[in-house]
Amino acid sequence: PAQSLASAISHALYDNRRVTLRAIGAGSVNQAMKGCAIARGYVAQRGLDLVVRPGFTEVEGKLGDELSAMIFVVRVE
């Protein structure tokens, strides 16, 4: 899963698209960060440096309740 995410992140960045990830739960946050770390290696091969800006947001759950989520804004420099 993390390698597939890394590939998707890399290709989106190559196409100059904005990449924002949202993760709810420890496992999802872990996979998102792994994906970013792997993608950083992919884009480095093209001389780019991947930067991740983490933050928090609230999302509506299935039962209408508010859930805290991590958000990751990914870009290259």
Protein Blocks (a to p, Z undefined) as FASTA:
>chain_A
ZZmmmmmmmmmmmnopacddddedjklmmmmmmmmmmmmmmmmmnopacddddddddddd
fkopacdddddddddZZ
